[in-house]
Amino acid sequence: MLTRRLISAALLACAAALSGCAREQAPAVDYVLLNGQKASSRDWNGKVMLVNFWATSCATCVKEMPQVIATYDKFKGRGFETLAVAMSYDPPAFVSKYAETRKLPFGVAIDNTGAVANAFGQVQMTPTTFLINKRGEIVKRFVGEPDFAALHGLIEQLLAEA
């Protein structure tokens, strides 16, 4: 009888842990897009967000960017948004030129002071990408290039949530 209760308690604890009850809230941040428009993480409410920290000098960032664009294009009409945050050490002229020549279809911000990277847990390695659900909770953090097939599956799940 005691063993059955212990097993039940353990199963309940596992179910609670897997339910995502203790997800970390995305930080409140304000930023300026390349077009000069001021924006805030408050604008993300009710959306699934992909926040990608990158740099023009990062080979992996440049390699993965076409897949970040394809991901945005695949889900954009369904409550999904993407923000590419260029690191503070990236020259603004390089970021603008890259965004223009690659026709980046989503918001691009330059984190001039490093405040956005610091708010997300002192992001230093690029690429670092965060997937945030409609409730503003960080669901996944990717350091390096994500497995885009798995990422797409997770985005589908998050978009289906109420």
N, C-alpha and C positions, 0 to 999 in steps of 0.2 A: 504494500500500500504506500509506504514512504517513497519507494523507488518510483512508483507511478506519479506521485505528486512532484518529485524532483524533476522527472522528465517533462511533465506538463509545464512546470515553472521555467525550465530551460527553453522549451519550445516557445513559450510566450515571450521570453526575453529576446530570443532570436528574431521572432516576428516583429517585435517592437523596434529592434535595431535595424532591421531591413526595411522598415516602412519609411525611413527617411525623416523621422520625427525631429531629429537634432541637426538639421541642415543649417549651415551658416548663412546669415543674411549677407547679400552683396552690400558693399559699402556705399554710402551716399557720396556721390562725387559730382562736381560740376566741371565742365570742359568746354572747349571752343573747337568747333569743326573747321576744316580748312577753308570753308566758304565764309568764315567769320561768325557764323551762327552760334549763339550760346546754347548749351544743352546741359541736361542733368540726368542722373540715373533715375530721378523721379519720373522721367518720361518713359521709362521701361515698364511701368506697372501694367500688368495684364499681357505682357509680351514674353516670348521666349527669346533670350538674348545670347548672342555669341560675342564675347569681348576678347579680342585678339591683340596681345601686346607683341609688337614686331619692330623691326628696324630694316632700313634699306641695305645696311651692311651685313645683314644676317642671311647667309646662303639658304638655310632651311626655311626662313620666312619667305624669301623670294620664291623658293621651290613650291611651297605649299599654297601660296596666294591664289593660283588658279583654282585650286580645290575649295578655298574659302569663298571665292566668287561663285563657284558652281553650287556650293551649299546654300549661299544666300539666294541665288536665282531659283533654286529648287523649292525653297520654303517661304520666300518673301511675301507671298499673297495670303499667308495663313496665320499671321500674327507672330512672325519671326523677324528679328532684326539683327544686324551685325554692326559692331563698332570696332574699327581698327585703330589702336592707340599706338602711335609712334613714340618710341622711347625718347627721353630728354636729350640724349647725346646725338640723336639723329638730326642732321642739319635740316631745318624747315624747307629750304629750297629743294633738297633731295626728295623729301617726302612729297611735296607738291608735284614735282616732276614725275615721280613714280606713280602717284595716284592719277595724274592726268594721262600719262602715256599708257597705263594699264586699264584706264577707264574703270576705276574701282567704283562699283555701283552703290556702295554703302557709306555710312559716315566714317570719316577719317579725322582723328584728333591728334594733335601734337602735344605730348605731355611735357611742356617746356620746363616745368619745375620739378617733375617727378612725383607730384602729389597724387596723381591717379594710380601710378604703379605702387606707391607706398600704401595707399588705402587698400589695395588688393593684396596686401601682405608682403610688401617690399619686393615686388617682381623685379628680378634682375636678369634672368635668363630669357632669351628669345628663341623661338616663339613660346609664349605662355598664353594659353587660351582658357577662358572660363565660360561654362555653359550655365545659364541662369534661368530658372523657371518663371512662370507667370506670377508667382508670389514673391519674387525677388530673392529667392534662395539659390546659393551656389550649389549646383548639382554635381558638377565635375570640373576638375582643374587638369589641364593637359600641359605638361612641360615637354616641349619638342612637338614634332608633327603628330597630330592625332591619327587614329585609325578612322578614316572618314566614313567607311561603311558602318562601323559601330556608332560613330557620332550621329549619322543620319537616323539610325534606329532609335537612338535616345531622343533626338529632336522630335521624331514622330510620336513617341510616348508622351513627351512633355506637351506637345501641341494638342494631344487628345485629352489631357487633363482639364477638368473644369476650372 
